[in-house]
Amino acid sequence: MKTIKLGSSTLEVPVVAVGCMRINSLDKNGAERFVQTSLELGANFFDHADIYGGGACEEIFADAIHMNSDIRENIILQSKCGIRQGMFDFSKEHILNSVDGILKRLKTDYLDVLLLHRPDALVEPEEVAEAFDQLESSGKVRHFGVSNQNPMQIQLLKKAVKQPIVANQLQLSITNATMISSGINVNMENASAVNRDGSVLDFCRLNDITIQPWSPFQYGFFEGVFLGNDKFPELNQKIDEIAAKYGVSNTTIAIAWLLRHPANMQPVIGTMNIERLKDCVKASEITLTREEWYEIYRAAGNILP
Ligand SMILES: NC(=O)c1ccc[n+]([C@@H]2O[C@H](COP(=O)([O-])OP(=O)(O)OC[C@H]3O[C@@H](n4cnc5c(N)ncnc54)[C@H](OP(=O)(O)O)[C@@H]3O)[C@@H](O)[C@H]2O)c1
C-alpha cells in the first residue's frame, strides 16, 4: 500500500488507516482474521479511542493481534482521549490517566500517535502542554494530534504545546464534504458557501497536518452508508460507472475520491468486512482524473458556482 509521512513527522504511514471503533462487532475468530488480513495488506495503522466500546475495542484488538514486542514494532497505533460521559476533558490529569488506560488495554508501552478527540470548551493549553511533555519524555507517546478541531482551536493549543500537531481527524466523505464545498463557493450567497470550519482544509495543508477523514462511507452523522443507497441515485450511478471503468468496486472509488485530493489525506475506514477492507486498500492504486473527481463531487449534489 502507498504510504505518506504523517504531518510534519518522519513517521511513514499507509494512506488507508484501519478504524477499530466497530471491532467489538466481531467474534474472537473474526477479529483475528480481520487484523491478520489488515497486516497482510500492509494496512498496519490502527485507529482507536479510549471510548470505543467503553474500552473493549482496544482490548479486543490487542488480543486479536496477539500483541507482543515483535508485533508492536511492525504496527502503528493511534488512540484518542478527551471524551467523557456528558463532557469533554483536556485536563492534564484526564489526559495522563487516559493514556495509561489505553496502553494497558492495548498491551503496549507506547502509542505512536495520541489525538485529542473532540474540542473541550474548558481547554487550558498550558495543561495540555504539560501532559504532552510528560507523555513524550516518558516515551508513552511519540506524536500528537487532534480531532474535530478548527484552525483557531489548533492555534490556541500551539500557544503552549511545543510538539507538532501531526494529524487532525475530521468527518469527511463524498456526501459530507462541506470543508471542500465552502472553498469552492467562497463568498457566494448559496448555502454551500457557509464556512463551518474556519477553512480547516487549507489550514491543515498550510501547516503540514494530515487530515484523517472519519466515516468515509457515511452520510449525515452515522445515518447510513451512501453506497448502494436509494437516497443517492445520481451519485451511485456515477460511482458505479467509474468503478466499472477501472474494474473495481464502488467502495474502492469512494476512498479513491478522498485520496485524489492533493492534501494527502489518510482516510480512517470502519468496515469489519474483509472483502471491503481489501477494496478500500485497493484505492491506493487508483488515481482518479480531475474530470472524474469533479463528476463524483457534483453527482453527490454539491454545486459549482
Ligand atoms: N474522530 C472522530 O470523532 C471519529 C468519529 C467516528 C469514527 N472515527 C473513526 O473512524 C473510523 C471509521 O468510522 P465509521 O465506521 O463510521 O466509517 P465508515 O467506514 O464510513 O463506515 C463503516 C460502516 O459502514 C458499513 N458499510 C456498509 N457498506 C459499506 C461499504 N460498501 N463500504 C464500507 N463500509 C460499508 C460497514 O459495515 P461492514 O463492517 O459490514 O463493512 C461499517 O459498519 C472508526 O472506526 C473510528 O476509528 C472517528
The ligand as an SDF file (V2000), in Angstrom:
LIG
                    3D

 48 52  0  0  0  0  0  0  0  0999 V2000
  -12.5520   11.2760   15.4130 N   0  0  0  0  0  0  0  0  0  0  0  0
  -13.8550   11.0390   15.4890 C   0  0  0  0  0  0  0  0  0  0  0  0
  -14.6180   11.8340   16.0570 O   0  0  0  0  0  0  0  0  0  0  0  0
  -14.3910    9.7740   14.8920 C   0  0  0  0  0  0  0  0  0  0  0  0
  -15.7840    9.5750   14.8060 C   0  0  0  0  0  0  0  0  0  0  0  0
  -16.2380    8.3790   14.2260 C   0  0  0  0  0  0  0  0  0  0  0  0
  -15.3390    7.4360   13.7620 C   0  0  0  0  0  0  0  0  0  0  0  0
  -13.9900    7.6490   13.8810 N   0  0  0  0  0  0  0  0  0  0  0  0
  -13.0070    6.6680   13.3570 C   0  0  0  0  0  0  0  0  0  0  0  0
  -13.3090    6.4600   12.0070 O   0  0  0  0  0  0  0  0  0  0  0  0
  -13.4560    5.0710   11.7470 C   0  0  0  0  0  0  0  0  0  0  0  0
  -14.4570    4.8940   10.6550 C   0  0  0  0  0  0  0  0  0  0  0  0
  -15.7600    5.3200   11.0850 O   0  0  0  0  0  0  0  0  0  0  0  0
  -17.0520    4.5780   10.5480 P   0  0  0  0  0  0  0  0  0  0  0  0
  -17.0130    3.1590   10.9270 O   0  0  0  0  0  0  0  0  0  0  0  0
  -18.2340    5.3880   10.9110 O   0  0  0  0  0  0  0  0  0  0  0  0
  -16.7740    4.7180    8.9830 O   0  0  0  0  0  0  0  0  0  0  0  0
  -17.2810    4.1150    7.6400 P   0  0  0  0  0  0  0  0  0  0  0  0
  -16.1400    3.3970    7.0370 O   0  0  0  0  0  0  0  0  0  0  0  0
  -17.8770    5.2400    6.8880 O   0  0  0  0  0  0  0  0  0  0  0  0
  -18.4590    3.0890    7.9920 O   0  0  0  0  0  0  0  0  0  0  0  0
  -18.2420    1.7440    8.2170 C   0  0  0  0  0  0  0  0  0  0  0  0
  -19.5670    1.0680    8.4140 C   0  0  0  0  0  0  0  0  0  0  0  0
  -20.2870    1.0960    7.1900 O   0  0  0  0  0  0  0  0  0  0  0  0
  -20.6390   -0.2370    6.8160 C   0  0  0  0  0  0  0  0  0  0  0  0
  -20.6510   -0.4260    5.3660 N   0  0  0  0  0  0  0  0  0  0  0  0
  -21.6990   -0.8890    4.6690 C   0  0  0  0  0  0  0  0  0  0  0  0
  -21.4340   -0.9100    3.3750 N   0  0  0  0  0  0  0  0  0  0  0  0
  -20.1920   -0.4960    3.2130 C   0  0  0  0  0  0  0  0  0  0  0  0
  -19.3670   -0.3130    2.0860 C   0  0  0  0  0  0  0  0  0  0  0  0
  -19.7540   -0.5750    0.8310 N   0  0  0  0  0  0  0  0  0  0  0  0
  -18.1370    0.1250    2.2780 N   0  0  0  0  0  0  0  0  0  0  0  0
  -17.7010    0.3800    3.5260 C   0  0  0  0  0  0  0  0  0  0  0  0
  -18.4460    0.2510    4.6470 N   0  0  0  0  0  0  0  0  0  0  0  0
  -19.7080   -0.1940    4.4870 C   0  0  0  0  0  0  0  0  0  0  0  0
  -19.6180   -1.0950    7.4860 C   0  0  0  0  0  0  0  0  0  0  0  0
  -20.1460   -2.3990    7.6270 O   0  0  0  0  0  0  0  0  0  0  0  0
  -19.2230   -3.6820    7.3750 P   0  0  0  0  0  0  0  0  0  0  0  0
  -18.3700   -3.7900    8.5900 O   0  0  0  0  0  0  0  0  0  0  0  0
  -20.2110   -4.7850    7.2610 O   0  0  0  0  0  0  0  0  0  0  0  0
  -18.4570   -3.4380    6.1240 O   0  0  0  0  0  0  0  0  0  0  0  0
  -19.4220   -0.3850    8.8020 C   0  0  0  0  0  0  0  0  0  0  0  0
  -20.4600   -0.7230    9.6960 O   0  0  0  0  0  0  0  0  0  0  0  0
  -13.8430    4.4720   13.0960 C   0  0  0  0  0  0  0  0  0  0  0  0
  -13.5100    3.1080   13.1930 O   0  0  0  0  0  0  0  0  0  0  0  0
  -13.0370    5.3100   14.0380 C   0  0  0  0  0  0  0  0  0  0  0  0
  -11.7270    4.7830   14.1080 O   0  0  0  0  0  0  0  0  0  0  0  0
  -13.5240    8.8180   14.4180 C   0  0  0  0  0  0  0  0  0  0  0  0
  1  2  1  0
  2  3  2  0
  2  4  1  0
  4  5  1  0
  4 48  2  0
  5  6  2  0
  6  7  1  0
  7  8  2  0
  8  9  1  0
  8 48  1  0
  9 10  1  0
  9 46  1  0
 10 11  1  0
 11 12  1  0
 11 44  1  0
 12 13  1  0
 13 14  1  0
 14 15  2  0
 14 16  1  0
 14 17  1  0
 17 18  1  0
 18 19  2  0
 18 20  1  0
 18 21  1  0
 21 22  1  0
 22 23  1  0
 23 24  1  0
 23 42  1  0
 24 25  1  0
 25 26  1  0
 25 36  1  0
 26 27  1  0
 26 35  1  0
 27 28  2  0
 28 29  1  0
 29 30  1  0
 29 35  2  0
 30 31  1  0
 30 32  2  0
 32 33  1  0
 33 34  2  0
 34 35  1  0
 36 37  1  0
 36 42  1  0
 37 38  1  0
 38 39  2  0
 38 40  1  0
 38 41  1  0
 42 43  1  0
 44 45  1  0
 44 46  1  0
 46 47  1  0
M  CHG  2   8   1  16  -1
M  END
$$$$
